[in-house]
Every structure is written in structure tokens, then in C-alpha cells.
Amino acid sequence: MNSVLKEILDTKKVSDGTEILRLHSSMDEHEGDLISKVIQRVRPTTSLEVGFAYGVSTLFICDALARIDRPARHIVLDPFQFSEWKGIGLRNIKSAGYDKFVELREERSEIALPQLLNENTILDVAVIDGWHTFDHALVDFFYINKMLRIGGVVVLDDSTMPSVGRLVDHVLTYGCYRIFGIPSGHGLFVRRLAYYGRLKKTKWPSAIALEKIASDNRRFDWYRPF
Ligand SMILES: C[S@@+](CC[C@H](N)C(=O)[O-])C[C@H]1O[C@@H](n2cnc3c(N)ncnc32)[C@H](O)[C@@H]1O
């Protein structure tokens, strides 16, 4: 594992070069392991993720890309890298030596994804970890589905959230996706109801990877209850 990623995971801290901050909002080792398995299997030349923050998921993705050892383009969408995350994600990627892979677009995903579709982008792998309302995650998925090739895999993070979990239910009715994998480990099927609240069991784990197994040929009036 890259030493920058290892240090962040060990210390649970990040830095902007002057201040040391507590790590939060990032994927954990179990989710990172799932991402590595996806990358190893699909061997993407073009991948994309929504939601950069301190760059932890991006480090997992680039770490796996580096092990494949061939040119790859990883597109990252997040409008708030400097306004909210002090440029720390980008700093981490540069210190890890992974800037050769990463193309950061500081745009909202709802703006950048249709632009990428218009540029005829074809995706092998995508990770959705941006704004987690049902409608927003669905918009992210809608465009990613249009760009994802058959055999490609999309990872939805935070699928214990009802908003994302219902999106998983919905996508699995399309008929062209199947479950590729989930993280391994304990305590993946639970959600804390409030900051100090009790734990509730959930239908889906903390992240889920869905493989596109056929083209999406649903009719214009297709609908399945979910
Ligand atoms: C949970 S954090 C991502 C964590 C990151 N994937 C990791 O594992 O380190 C969610 C991110 O989504 C970003 N975000 C919020 N709204 C967004 C939007 N409309 N488009 C793209 N990113 C957005 C936030 O700035 C934040 O960085």
C-alpha cells in the first residue's frame, strides 16, 4: 500500500501542510479493499468518482491502478476541494505520486457528468460518493449508466443510508446490473440513527459494487416497483 494512504489510515489524520486535521467522511479499509478488487478485475483505462474530500477513496483507486501498471485516466468530480477540503485531497494525491492518473474537475457532478457524456466518455469503473440524497445519487447513477460499458462496475458508497439503499433497490430492477461484491468485515449492515443514537440493521452494507452485465434496453415507458 502507498505510504501516504497507509499513514492516513493509521493516524486518522490529514494535513494541509500547516494544520493537522481529523480524518472524516472517508471510505475505510473494507471499502478500499472492495475498490481494489473491482479495479483488479475490470482493469480500467478510464474510471471516475464523484466526491473527493480528503482523497482517501482516490488513493485506494490510484493504489490499485498503480498495481495494474499501465496508463489510466481517473476523473474526479468535486466542486468543494478548495472551499471545504483545503486542497488536502489534491495534496495527498500529489505526495503519493498519483497525479499522473487524476483529472480533477471542480464542478458539481450534476454539471460535469452530462459534459463528460457529451465528450463521448466511456467508463470502465465508477464510484458514487457525493451528495447522498436519493434524487442526487440517482442523477449521478443516471449519467454513469449511460457512460459505463458492459462489464464495467459502479460502486455506491454509504448504501446503509436509506437514500442510497433505495437507489440500489431501484437499479437492481433494471435487469442489466448484478451485485459484483460488497466489503468484507463486521458491522457493515448497520446505520447509526443519530450521532450518539442506537444502531439499526440495514438491508445493504456500507458499500456495494454493481456490475453492468448487459446494455440497458429498457423501453421508454419501463417501470418496476422497488
Ligand atoms: C463523503 S465525501 C467523499 C469522501 C471520499 N470519497 C473519500 O472516501 O475520501 C462527499 C464529497 O462529495 C462532495 N460533493 C458534495 N456535493 C457534490 C456535488 N454536487 N458534486 C460532486 N461532489 C459533491 C463533497 O465536497 C465531499 O467531498
Ligand as a Chemical Component Dictionary entry (heavy atoms), coordinates in Angstrom:
data_LIG
# 
_chem_comp.id                   LIG 
_chem_comp.type                 NON-POLYMER 
_chem_comp.pdbx_formal_charge   0 
_chem_comp.three_letter_code    LIG 
# 
loop_
_chem_comp_atom.comp_id 
_chem_comp_atom.atom_id 
_chem_comp_atom.alt_atom_id 
_chem_comp_atom.type_symbol 
_chem_comp_atom.charge 
_chem_comp_atom.model_Cartn_x 
_chem_comp_atom.model_Cartn_y 
_chem_comp_atom.model_Cartn_z 
_chem_comp_atom.pdbx_ordinal 
LIG C1  C1  C 0  -18.328 11.559 1.718  1  
LIG S1  S1  S 1  -17.370 12.795 0.967  2  
LIG C2  C2  C 0  -16.374 11.890 -0.163 3  
LIG C3  C3  C 0  -15.312 11.073 0.509  4  
LIG C4  C4  C 0  -14.305 10.446 -0.424 5  
LIG N1  N1  N 0  -14.936 9.638  -1.441 6  
LIG C5  C5  C 0  -13.327 9.591  0.383  7  
LIG O1  O1  O 0  -13.556 8.380  0.539  8  
LIG O2  O2  O -1 -12.352 10.158 0.884  9  
LIG C6  C6  C 0  -18.549 13.543 -0.101 10 
LIG C7  C7  C 0  -17.945 14.533 -1.073 11 
LIG O3  O3  O 0  -18.934 14.916 -2.012 12 
LIG C8  C8  C 0  -18.668 16.234 -2.393 13 
LIG N2  N2  N 0  -19.870 16.781 -3.036 14 
LIG C9  C9  C 0  -20.946 17.350 -2.469 15 
LIG N3  N3  N 0  -21.818 17.733 -3.403 16 
LIG C10 C10 C 0  -21.301 17.380 -4.609 17 
LIG C11 C11 C 0  -21.714 17.522 -5.964 18 
LIG N4  N4  N 0  -22.868 18.113 -6.268 19 
LIG N5  N5  N 0  -20.904 17.048 -6.920 20 
LIG C12 C12 C 0  -19.720 16.452 -6.624 21 
LIG N6  N6  N 0  -19.275 16.294 -5.361 22 
LIG C13 C13 C 0  -20.045 16.765 -4.367 23 
LIG C14 C14 C 0  -18.238 16.919 -1.106 24 
LIG O4  O4  O 0  -17.459 18.068 -1.346 25 
LIG C15 C15 C 0  -17.433 15.814 -0.453 26 
LIG O5  O5  O 0  -16.075 15.941 -0.775 27 
# 
loop_
_chem_comp_bond.comp_id 
_chem_comp_bond.atom_id_1 
_chem_comp_bond.atom_id_2 
_chem_comp_bond.value_order 
_chem_comp_bond.pdbx_ordinal 
LIG C1  S1  SING 1  
LIG S1  C2  SING 2  
LIG S1  C6  SING 3  
LIG C2  C3  SING 4  
LIG C3  C4  SING 5  
LIG C4  N1  SING 6  
LIG C4  C5  SING 7  
LIG C5  O1  DOUB 8  
LIG C5  O2  SING 9  
LIG C6  C7  SING 10 
LIG C7  O3  SING 11 
LIG C7  C15 SING 12 
LIG O3  C8  SING 13 
LIG C8  N2  SING 14 
LIG C8  C14 SING 15 
LIG N2  C9  SING 16 
LIG N2  C13 SING 17 
LIG C9  N3  DOUB 18 
LIG N3  C10 SING 19 
LIG C10 C11 SING 20 
LIG C10 C13 DOUB 21 
LIG C11 N4  SING 22 
LIG C11 N5  DOUB 23 
LIG N5  C12 SING 24 
LIG C12 N6  DOUB 25 
LIG N6  C13 SING 26 
LIG C14 O4  SING 27 
LIG C14 C15 SING 28 
LIG C15 O5  SING 29 
# 
